[in-house]
């Protein structure tokens, strides 16, 4: 099945406003089909509306989105800065400490 970015037809780097906008467009298209005369189309529309709502709820929450992105192999938008303990647990080296370069007195 398609991932949430494909469902919403957006890039994995899309900001929250783009996610919300894409959700509205897709939701409105599928919502019109809920009253269709063909029960198969109604069922498909209801399933898609549910999938759209799942996608939106995950992708607009930064924590859930980071977990989802990791689960599907999408690079994190935080660049690995969010949780250093998780990086260490996965065997990824922690960033070296910052060195303060002061002016000579």
PyMOL commands that set and color helices and strands:
alter all, ss='L'
color gray80, all
select helices_A, chain A and resi 4-8+16-35+39-59+62-72+84-89
alter helices_A, ss='H'
color red, helices_A
deselect
rebuild
show_as cartoon
